[in-house]
Amino acid sequence: MPSVTTIAEIGKHEGQLVTIRGWLYNLRESGKLLFPIFRDGSGVIQGVVPKSAVPPEVFDAVKGLTQESSVIVEGKVRADKRAPGGHELDVSNVQVLQRVAENDPYPISLKEHGVDFLMEHRHLWVRTPRQAAILRVRAEIIKAARDFFDERGFTLTDPPILTPAACEGTTTLFPVDYFDEQAFLTQSGQLYIEATAMALGKVYSFGPTFRAEKSKTRRHLTEFWMVEPEIAYATLEDLMELAEGLITFVVKRCLERRRPDLQTIGRDVSKLEKIKTPFPRITYDEAVKLLQDAHAKGALENKFEWGGDLGSPDETYISSQFETPVMVHRYPAKVKAFYMEPDPQRPELALCVDVLAPEGYGEIIGGSQRTASYELLVKRIHEHNLPEEAFKWYLDLRKYGSVPHSGFGMGIERVVSWICSLEHVRETIPFPRMLHRLYP
């Protein structure tokens, strides 16, 4: 019996007879030669079927295959430098599990389709080589992030998805009926992992988060995934070093393990190869000057005024000035979340940082040193018109052994978008949820 293998592992079986289980991606004919291209989820490979080398029923079965018909194929692996992946399969037998009917063909043909059509058929679009490659890179990014924290003594602690109050204000929350109470889908696991950090020292969470902003930009999803570390006794400086380490670790891992997928996507990997520490660090004040200078030169339409939060065009411009991620730190406290520690030198600023990806991809990490003072935290909760009662447990963390501590959130989809060089975040997740997209 030929050994069952995947297309990704086919190079280990050169010269051997193997079995592949997958689907027909495409079929070309040239006289008495058939060139079926098979996919199995790990990659694609071209088969070769000469009419003179196989039984007539095998030749006819391959010739009659339709796109996305499911098949079990036997053949001998042969090296061919011209072929995708460096190998071809001399097909000797094929078993057709299900042949897609010609009168109801697979909807996504190899021609161009509009984005709306592809999104409506997302459950099938993910089968295409480029979309499958993006999802494999996504999986690698997630595994790399987990490995980074696991190898450095962090403990994974899972925060709840249903929460009684807002993490960053109530205007961008999805309300949920929770028996006789109102709950919300979480915006972030941060407040809860601050609690587990006080128990375990170094923790992280990884899970879905939800933002109800009515935004239609190419960077926004309403449901997305974040990895969030939190560290007791860590300062803003410690946090920035951790963020640098995480990003370089993730990029290096993708280059090591997913280079063929990045090539399938069409990524210029030479730009990723330039990602090395230390990253440039600029203050919010310096970022404002950069934006105002750009406006004066006509590079930016609107003039940025000190005191505002950076918008997408601002982040895009700043990040496009650097070949590596850039860290913008110490924003005005009034545009940031209630839990951020003020800068002791300039209390109007928060000890926070946003990490902007290069090539105009904007924010991929946002974090801060957290307020350690009970009195100051109560004051900030009131200033933000948040219900103190809902944060009683969070305030307890400042009553019983409060310490300086810091953490950040890294949006997985934003990182996928940058590493894969995608135009829109909708391709970064198997089934995107956006302002007007809830199907499929």
N, C-alpha and C positions, 0 to 999 in steps of 0.2 A: 504493500500500500504506500502511495506517495505521502510524504509527511505534509500535514496541514501547516501553512505559514501565512503570515501577513505580507502585504506588498512592502511595507516598511522594512521587513526583515529578509526580503528575498535575496539580498546580496550574500547572505550566509549559506545559500543553497546553490551556488553557481555550479552548473553542470548536472544538477540533480533533478529528478522528477518530483514536482510538488503539487499540492492542491491549494487553490485560493477560493475563498467563499466571498462573493460580493455582488456587484451589479454592473451592467453594461453602461458605460458613460458615453461612448461614441463608437461608430463603426464606419470604416472606409473600405472600399473595394478597388482592386486594381487587377483587372482580368481574372485570372484564376487564383488570386491571392486575396485573403481577407485580413484586415487589420483592426480587430476589435480592441478597444481601450476599456480596461476594467478598473473599477475602484472598489475599495473595501473598507473605507473609513480611515485607513492609515496612509493611503497614498493612491497613485494611479500607475498602471503599467500597460504597455502595449503588447498585445498578443499577435502572433503571426500564424495564419492558417492556410497553407498551400493545399489546393484541391487534391493534388497527387499524393499528399502525405498522410491524409486522414480518411477514415471511412466516409462514404457519401452522406450518411445520416448525421455525422458530426459537422461536416461542412455545411449541410443544409440547415442544421439547427443554429449554427452561428450566423449564417447569412440571414436567417429569419428573425434574429433578435431585434427588439425595439429598445429605444432608450429607457434605461432604468429597469429593464427586466432583471430579475434576480437569478444568479447562476452559481454553480459550483464548477470550477474549471481545473483540469489537470494539464500539466505541461512541463517541459524541461526549461530550466532557467539558463539563459545565455547572456553573456556580457555584450553590451553594445554601447559604446561611448556616446553615440548620437541620441540614444533613447533617454526619455525623462527618468532620472534615477539611475541611469547607467546599465539597465538590464531590460531584456525582452523575454517573452514567454512563448516558446514553440508549443502551441496548443495541440494536445493529443486527444482530449475528450472534454465534453461539456454536458452538464446536467442542468436543464432549465427548470427552475423551481416555479417561477411565475413570469409569464410573458405579458408585458403591457400591451393591451389591445390597441390595434391601429386606429380603430374608430373612436377611441378615447385616449389619445396620446398623452405622454408626460407633458405637463403645461410649460415647463421651463426648458425650451429648446436652446440650442447653442447660439442662437441669434441674440441681438440686444433686446432687453426688455426695460420698460420704465420702472422707476423706483417704486411707485405705488403698486404696480402689479407684483413686483418681487416681494414687497412687504406683505401684501395680501396672501402670498404663497410662501411665507417665510419658512414654514414647516418643510418645504421642498427645496427652497433656495439654499438652505444650509448644506445640501448635498454637493454643491458645486465646489471644485477644487480650491478656489480662493476663499470661499466662506468657511470651508472645513479647515483650511490652514489657519485662518484667523482664530477659530475656536481652539485649535491645538496650541497656538501661541498663548491664548488666554489661559488655558489650563496650566501651561508652563509658568506663566507669571504668578498664578495663584500658588502653585507648588513652591516656587522659589521664595515667595514672601513667607510662606509657612516655615520653610526650611531655615530661612534667615533668622526668624525669631526663635524657633525651636532649638537651633544650634547655639543660641546665645543666652539660654537659661530663662526664656520667657515661658509663662504658662498660658495656654489657651483657655479663656473663660468666656462663655457665651452669654451675652446680655439678652434681655427679653425683647421680642419684636413688638409686643403690646405694652404701651407705657401709659401712665396716668397723666403725664404732663409733657410739655415741650422741652426740648434740649436747647433750641435756639430761637424761641419765639413761636407764637401759635398761628401765624398767618400762613405757614406753608406745611400744614399737617393734614393727614387724612384721618378724619374721625371714624371711629368704629363703635357700634353698639356693643357694650360688654355687660351682658345681663341687665342690671338696673343702673349701670353707670356708663359714662362716656369714656372711652379710651382712645388712644391714637396709635397709628403705625409709626414705628420709631424713625427719627431723623438721624440717629447716631447711637451707638452703644456706649459712648464716652462716659456719661455720668455713672453708669453701672460699673464700668471697668475701673473707674477711679476707686470705687469701693473694693473691688477685688485686688487692685494694686496695693491698697493699704493692708490687705491680708497676705499677699504673695510677693510683693516687691516689684516684680516685672511681669506684666501680663499683656495679652493682646486678644482682640476679638476679630472674627471674620464672619460677616453675614450681610444680609440684605438691609437696605435702608430706603426710606421713602420720602420724597419731597413733592409737595403739591403746588410748587411754583407753576404758574401758567406761562411757561417759557417754551419757545419753539426753536432755540438756537441749536446749532450742530453739536453742542457739547452737553445737552441736557437730556436726561432720562428721568422719569418719575419713580422708577424702581431701579436701584443699582446696588453694587456690592462694595463694601469698604473693609479694609484691614486697618485696625486701630490699636496701636500699642499705647500703654500707659505705664509710667515708671515713677516709683517713689524716689524721693531725694534727687530728682533730675531737674536741671535748669534748662532754660531756653537753648543755651550753648550745647548742652548734652543732646538735646532734641535734634538740633540741626545736624550734628555729627551722625546721629542715628539715621536720619532721613537720607543723608548722603550715602551712607553705607548700604541702606536698603535698595535705593535706586540703582546704584552701580552693581550690586549683587544680582538684581533681577535682570538688568540689561545683559550682563555677562552670561548669565545662564541661558537666556534666549539665543544669544549668539552661538553658544556652545552646542545647544541641543535642538534649536529650531531654525537653523540657518536655511535649510531647504524650504521650509514653510515661508520664511520671510522672503525668499527669492520668488516663490509661487505668488505671493501677495504683490510683489514688485517693489519691495522696500530697498532703498539705498542703504545697505548695512554699513557703509563707510562712515556715515554720520553717527551711527550707534557706537561704532568702534572708538569714537572720540570722547565718549562719556567716561570721564575719570575725575576722581576727587583731587583737591578740594573744589567744590562748586563756588562760583562767584557769589558774594553776599552783598546786597545793597540795602540800605535803610529805605523806609517808606519815603522819607524826605528826598533821598537821591532818586528814587523812582519817579517822584513828582517832577523833579527837575528834568529828568530824561524825557518825560511826556510833554512838558511845557516847551522844551527845546525842539522836540519833534513837531509840535504844533507851529512854532515860530518858523520852522523850515518848510512847512506845508505838508509834512509827512503824516500828520494827524488832523482830521477835520475839526474836532472839538477840543477846546482848551480845557485841560484838567486842572481843577482847583484843589488846593490842599484841604484835606478834611473829608474828602469823598472816598468811597471804596473803589477799588479798581474794577472796571467792567471788562467784558470780553475783549473789546478792541484795544483797551489799555494793556491787558495781559499779553495779548497777541503781539503788540508792538514791542513791549519790553523783552519778551522771550525770544523774539526774532533777532535780537541784538547779540545773542549768545549762542555758542555751539554746544554748550552743556546746560543742564538745568540751572536756573538762577534762583537764589533765595532772597525774597523780599521780607524784611522783618521790621517789627515795631510800627504797626499801623495805629492810627488814632483809635483810642478805646471805644469811642462812641459808635464806630461802624463795625465793631466786633462783638462777639458773644459775651454774655454777662459774667461768665466764669473765669475770664482771663485776668492774670496778675498784672497790675500796673507796673510800668518801668519806674523804679525808685528814683532815677535821675530826672525823668520827665513823666509825671503821673498821668498826663493826658494821653500818653501812649501805652499800648498793651505789649506785653512780652510775648509776641506771637510771630509766626512765620508762615508765609505761603511759598511753596516751591513751584516754580513755573517751568514747564517742559520747554525745550528749545523748538525751533522751527514753527513758532507761533501756536503751540498747542495749549498754552495757558496752564492754569493751576492743576496740579496732580496731587499735591499734599497741602493740607492746612492744619496747623497745630499751634500750641501755646503752652506756656507755663500757666498752671492753674492757680486761682486765688486760694491762698492758704488761710486767710483770716476769716473767722466766723462773722465778725461785725461787718467787714467790707462785703462779704458775699450776701448777707441779708440786705445791705444797702443796694447792691447791684440788682438783686431780684426785684426789689420794689421799684427801682428806676426803670426796669424793663417791663413793669406792670405784669409780673408773673405771680401766681398764687403761692405765697410762702408755705402754706400747708402742704402743697404737693411736693415741696422740696425739703420737708422736714428731715427725711432720711439722708438726703444729700448734705444738709447742714450738719448732721451728726458727724460726718467725716472731719469737719473742722473743730468739733468739740472734743473728740476723743483721739488724741495723738496726731494732730495735724502736722504735716510736713510739706516742704516744697515738693511739687510733683508736676510732671509734664507729659503731654501726649499729643498724637496727631492722628489724622485720618488720611488714608491714601485710597483714592477712588480707583478701583480696578479697571473700570471701563475707560476712564481718562488715560490710564497708563497703556492699555491695549491700543487705544486710538493713536497715541503717540508712537509706540514701538512699531506698530504696523503701518504707520503713516496713512491713516484713513481720513477721508474727508468728513465723515459723519459718525457720531458715536453709536448710531443705530446698528452698525455692523459688528459691534464689539461684544454683544450678548446674544445668546441663542434666540430669545424672544423679547425684543425691546418693548418697553412700556413708555409711551410718550403722550403728549397732551391729547392727541387725537388718534391714538393707536392702542387698542386693547384686544385686537384680534390678529392672528390666531393666538 
